[in-house]
Amino acid sequence: MKVLLIKSVEDLGLGGDVVDVADGYARNYLFPRNFAIKATPAAVKSTEIYRTKALKEQARINEESQQFAKKLKDFVVEITAAADDTGHLYGSVNERNICESINESGFDIDVEQVLLSEHLKSTGEYPVPIKIYGDIRADILVRILPEEEE
């Protein structure tokens, strides 16, 4: 189904773009959230209006994302985990653990924004990229410490 995007949708297009999507995606996601309308000839004539609105919104979001990335830059997350004498963890540190630690520090990110190539399985320091928006990323430092034995 051809739809006209009213607002920018990440990984799909900018507002004002006419894109071809699956019928169910349009009916169940794009239309109820007012992200798109059906691409009728009358609607296609108004693409420029949607494009200018979307570009202004995109500029605002990019600016906010850049500011958030600056705040996250050089941020250090410390996570304690059970480990043996060699520093190998009995479990692993995953995206959810890192996300929870960041959110406890007052930031607001989702688990999907933490971009780990693999789970962390030993103590030490690891740079971890965080996807803010689009191509905007911020690298944080995750420091895994062994739990203190009593």
Residue frames as qw, qx, qy, qz and C-alpha x, y, z in Angstrom:
[[0.000, 0.891, 0.455, 0.000, 0.00, 0.00, 0.00],
 [0.390, 0.387, -0.027, 0.835, 1.31, 3.43, -0.86],
 [0.357, -0.810, -0.413, 0.215, 1.16, 5.89, 2.03],
 [0.234, 0.743, -0.106, 0.619, 2.16, 9.51, 2.50],
 [0.572, -0.275, -0.521, 0.570, 4.17, 10.01, 5.67],
 [0.174, -0.921, -0.210, -0.279, 2.86, 12.90, 7.76],
 [0.428, -0.830, 0.356, -0.023, 5.68, 12.62, 10.29],
 [0.367, 0.580, -0.727, 0.015, 9.15, 11.19, 9.98],
 [0.945, -0.255, 0.116, -0.170, 9.37, 7.52, 10.86],
 [0.240, -0.675, 0.683, 0.142, 12.81, 6.19, 11.69],
 [0.352, -0.162, 0.885, 0.259, 14.05, 3.59, 9.18],
 [0.457, 0.565, 0.687, 0.020, 11.11, 4.38, 6.85],
 [0.355, 0.501, 0.325, 0.719, 11.32, 7.98, 5.67],
 [0.082, -0.124, -0.236, 0.960, 10.80, 11.68, 6.28],
 [0.313, 0.621, 0.545, -0.468, 7.45, 13.41, 6.46],
 [0.394, 0.696, -0.174, -0.574, 6.23, 14.13, 2.96],
 [0.018, 0.330, -0.885, -0.328, 7.70, 10.93, 1.49],
 [0.857, 0.116, -0.054, -0.499, 5.45, 8.53, -0.38],
 [0.076, -0.410, 0.908, -0.033, 6.48, 4.99, 0.57],
 [0.761, -0.021, -0.509, -0.401, 5.21, 1.52, -0.16],
 [0.217, -0.331, 0.791, -0.467, 4.51, -0.51, 3.00],
 [0.160, -0.203, -0.964, -0.058, 2.64, -3.66, 3.92],
 [0.379, -0.541, -0.419, -0.623, -1.10, -3.20, 4.35],
 [0.686, -0.547, -0.466, 0.118, -1.06, -4.44, 7.95],
 [0.512, -0.155, -0.203, 0.820, 1.81, -2.14, 8.92],
 [0.034, -0.303, -0.194, -0.933, -0.10, 0.84, 7.53],
 [0.537, -0.531, -0.440, -0.485, -3.44, -0.10, 9.12],
 [0.764, -0.500, -0.387, 0.131, -2.12, -1.25, 12.50],
 [0.615, -0.345, -0.137, 0.696, 0.82, 1.07, 13.11],
 [0.269, 0.097, 0.195, 0.938, 1.09, 4.09, 10.82],
 [0.222, -0.546, -0.460, -0.664, -2.56, 5.15, 10.56],
 [0.558, -0.688, -0.464, 0.030, -3.54, 4.82, 14.27],
 [0.563, -0.478, -0.122, 0.663, -0.49, 6.84, 15.35],
 [0.274, 0.938, 0.144, -0.153, -1.12, 9.53, 12.70],
 [0.467, -0.475, 0.490, 0.562, 2.26, 8.90, 11.08],
 [0.092, -0.072, 0.715, 0.690, 0.79, 8.46, 7.59],
 [0.603, 0.420, 0.303, -0.607, -2.27, 8.76, 5.41],
 [0.732, 0.316, 0.571, 0.192, -3.24, 6.88, 2.29],
 [0.234, -0.350, 0.385, 0.821, -1.43, 8.29, -0.74],
 [0.444, 0.705, 0.552, -0.031, -4.35, 9.64, -2.76],
 [0.472, 0.490, 0.232, 0.695, -3.72, 12.13, -5.58],
 [0.192, -0.892, -0.125, -0.390, -5.09, 14.96, -3.42],
 [0.716, -0.673, 0.075, 0.167, -2.86, 13.98, -0.50],
 [0.774, 0.050, 0.190, 0.602, 0.24, 13.74, -2.68],
 [0.248, 0.769, 0.157, 0.567, -0.25, 17.39, -3.71],
 [0.394, -0.877, 0.072, -0.264, 0.29, 18.43, -0.09],
 [0.900, -0.060, -0.207, 0.379, 3.63, 16.66, 0.31],
 [0.375, 0.509, -0.204, 0.748, 5.56, 19.92, 0.53],
 [0.464, -0.680, 0.083, -0.562, 3.59, 21.00, 3.62],
 [0.930, -0.368, -0.012, -0.015, 4.39, 17.73, 5.38],
 [0.785, 0.277, -0.172, 0.526, 8.02, 17.89, 4.22],
 [0.115, 0.644, -0.235, 0.719, 8.65, 21.34, 5.76],
 [0.682, -0.594, 0.119, -0.411, 7.01, 20.32, 9.04],
 [0.980, -0.127, -0.058, 0.143, 9.05, 17.13, 9.14],
 [0.620, 0.439, -0.225, 0.610, 12.32, 18.92, 8.43],
 [0.202, -0.689, 0.246, -0.652, 11.68, 21.38, 11.27],
 [0.861, -0.430, 0.103, -0.252, 10.83, 18.51, 13.60],
 [0.925, 0.150, -0.141, 0.318, 13.88, 16.57, 12.43],
 [0.330, 0.604, -0.294, 0.663, 16.15, 19.55, 13.16],
 [0.497, -0.631, 0.238, -0.546, 14.68, 19.89, 16.66],
 [0.971, -0.228, 0.038, -0.064, 15.10, 16.17, 17.39],
 [0.783, 0.357, -0.223, 0.459, 18.67, 16.19, 16.07],
 [0.038, 0.678, -0.322, 0.660, 19.55, 19.14, 18.31],
 [0.718, -0.514, 0.226, -0.411, 18.04, 17.46, 21.37],
 [0.992, 0.014, -0.059, 0.108, 19.80, 14.20, 20.50],
 [0.553, 0.531, -0.316, 0.559, 23.16, 15.98, 20.16],
 [0.280, -0.657, 0.340, -0.612, 22.65, 17.58, 23.59],
 [0.904, -0.320, 0.144, -0.242, 21.75, 14.21, 25.13],
 [0.902, 0.259, -0.185, 0.291, 24.81, 12.59, 23.50],
 [0.238, 0.646, -0.384, 0.615, 27.04, 15.29, 25.04],
 [0.592, -0.557, 0.309, -0.494, 25.58, 14.53, 28.48],
 [0.988, -0.106, 0.091, -0.070, 26.20, 10.80, 28.03],
 [0.656, 0.580, -0.366, 0.315, 29.72, 11.25, 26.67],
 [0.251, 0.435, -0.662, 0.556, 32.34, 10.17, 29.21],
 [0.718, -0.397, 0.157, -0.549, 29.62, 8.67, 31.43],
 [0.236, 0.303, -0.911, 0.150, 30.81, 5.68, 33.46],
 [0.825, -0.287, -0.129, -0.469, 28.53, 2.85, 34.57],
 [0.010, 0.405, -0.871, 0.278, 29.77, 0.62, 37.37],
 [0.866, -0.134, -0.227, -0.426, 28.21, -2.82, 37.67],
 [0.265, -0.457, 0.818, -0.230, 29.15, -5.36, 40.31],
 [0.879, 0.113, -0.287, -0.363, 28.77, -9.02, 39.44],
 [0.828, -0.389, 0.405, -0.011, 29.79, -12.38, 40.89],
 [0.603, 0.670, -0.432, -0.019, 33.14, -13.44, 39.47],
 [0.943, -0.193, -0.113, 0.248, 35.83, -16.04, 40.12],
 [0.556, -0.642, 0.150, 0.506, 39.45, -15.27, 41.04],
 [0.499, 0.045, 0.484, 0.717, 40.46, -14.80, 37.40],
 [0.148, 0.339, -0.012, -0.929, 37.76, -12.18, 36.79],
 [0.211, -0.153, -0.798, -0.543, 35.46, -14.42, 34.76],
 [0.496, -0.124, 0.216, -0.832, 31.81, -13.69, 35.59],
 [0.312, 0.099, 0.928, -0.176, 29.52, -16.50, 36.67],
 [0.467, 0.685, 0.538, -0.152, 26.84, -14.97, 34.50],
 [0.434, 0.258, 0.316, 0.803, 27.14, -12.10, 32.06],
 [0.058, 0.556, 0.229, -0.797, 26.33, -8.41, 31.83],
 [0.341, 0.449, 0.704, 0.433, 23.81, -7.72, 29.08],
 [0.047, 0.433, 0.273, 0.858, 21.99, -4.76, 27.56],
 [0.489, -0.701, -0.432, -0.286, 19.28, -4.82, 30.22],
 [0.669, -0.488, -0.264, 0.494, 21.82, -4.57, 33.09],
 [0.379, 0.020, 0.095, 0.920, 23.54, -1.61, 31.44],
 [0.157, -0.551, -0.416, -0.706, 20.23, 0.12, 30.64],
 [0.576, -0.696, -0.428, -0.013, 19.01, -0.24, 34.24],
 [0.606, -0.368, -0.150, 0.689, 22.26, 1.19, 35.59],
 [0.202, 0.218, 0.233, 0.926, 22.09, 4.17, 33.23],
 [0.327, -0.624, -0.458, -0.543, 18.44, 4.83, 34.09],
 [0.626, -0.603, -0.402, 0.288, 19.22, 4.67, 37.83],
 [0.467, -0.193, -0.022, 0.862, 21.63, 7.55, 37.23],
 [0.149, 0.639, 0.265, -0.707, 18.82, 9.79, 35.99],
 [0.162, 0.288, -0.587, -0.739, 18.96, 9.22, 32.23],
 [0.718, 0.283, 0.450, -0.450, 16.09, 7.73, 30.25],
 [0.287, 0.426, -0.718, -0.470, 17.04, 5.17, 27.60],
 [0.925, 0.050, 0.055, -0.374, 15.53, 1.93, 26.31],
 [0.767, -0.281, 0.552, 0.168, 17.21, -1.47, 26.20],
 [0.758, 0.528, 0.317, 0.214, 17.24, -1.36, 22.38],
 [0.193, 0.963, -0.162, 0.098, 19.49, 1.71, 22.47],
 [0.495, -0.643, 0.574, 0.107, 22.35, -0.20, 24.12],
 [0.774, 0.545, -0.281, -0.162, 24.44, -1.61, 21.27],
 [0.534, -0.522, 0.664, 0.035, 26.45, -4.54, 22.62],
 [0.530, 0.424, -0.651, -0.341, 28.10, -6.83, 20.10],
 [0.680, -0.109, -0.724, 0.038, 28.17, -9.60, 22.72],
 [0.634, -0.744, -0.141, -0.156, 27.43, -9.97, 26.42],
 [0.120, 0.729, -0.554, 0.384, 30.25, -9.01, 28.75],
 [0.921, -0.213, -0.321, -0.065, 31.63, -12.05, 30.59],
 [0.721, -0.108, -0.339, 0.595, 34.60, -10.79, 32.58],
 [0.287, -0.845, -0.197, 0.406, 35.53, -7.93, 34.86],
 [0.479, -0.022, 0.283, 0.830, 37.14, -4.83, 33.37],
 [0.187, 0.617, 0.112, -0.756, 36.24, -1.71, 31.43],
 [0.413, 0.320, 0.746, 0.413, 34.37, -1.79, 28.14],
 [0.172, 0.243, -0.119, -0.947, 33.32, 1.02, 25.79],
 [0.268, 0.444, 0.855, -0.004, 29.65, 0.57, 24.88],
 [0.042, -0.110, -0.328, -0.937, 27.89, 2.63, 22.19],
 [0.217, 0.511, 0.679, -0.481, 24.42, 3.99, 22.93],
 [0.148, 0.391, 0.597, 0.685, 22.15, 4.81, 19.99],
 [0.076, 0.338, 0.361, -0.866, 20.48, 8.14, 20.67],
 [0.569, 0.636, 0.336, -0.399, 18.61, 8.81, 17.41],
 [0.677, 0.721, -0.122, -0.084, 19.37, 7.92, 13.81],
 [0.766, 0.386, -0.321, 0.401, 23.14, 8.03, 13.38],
 [0.135, -0.748, 0.364, -0.538, 23.78, 9.87, 16.65],
 [0.860, -0.194, -0.446, 0.157, 25.68, 7.68, 19.10],
 [0.231, -0.815, 0.396, -0.355, 27.38, 8.23, 22.45],
 [0.718, 0.130, -0.646, 0.225, 30.05, 5.94, 23.87],
 [0.568, -0.713, 0.212, -0.351, 29.90, 5.23, 27.57],
 [0.292, 0.423, -0.824, 0.239, 32.33, 3.25, 29.69],
 [0.860, -0.365, -0.158, -0.319, 31.01, 0.17, 31.47],
 [0.093, 0.527, -0.762, 0.365, 33.17, -0.86, 34.40],
 [0.866, -0.254, -0.360, -0.236, 32.46, -4.36, 35.71],
 [0.092, -0.582, 0.660, -0.466, 33.66, -4.95, 39.25],
 [0.509, -0.103, -0.854, 0.038, 33.71, -8.24, 41.16],
 [0.596, -0.681, -0.195, -0.378, 31.36, -8.54, 44.13],
 [0.040, -0.588, 0.652, -0.477, 33.05, -8.22, 47.48],
 [0.695, -0.172, -0.698, 0.001, 33.22, -11.47, 49.43],
 [0.493, -0.721, 0.147, -0.464, 32.31, -11.43, 53.11]]
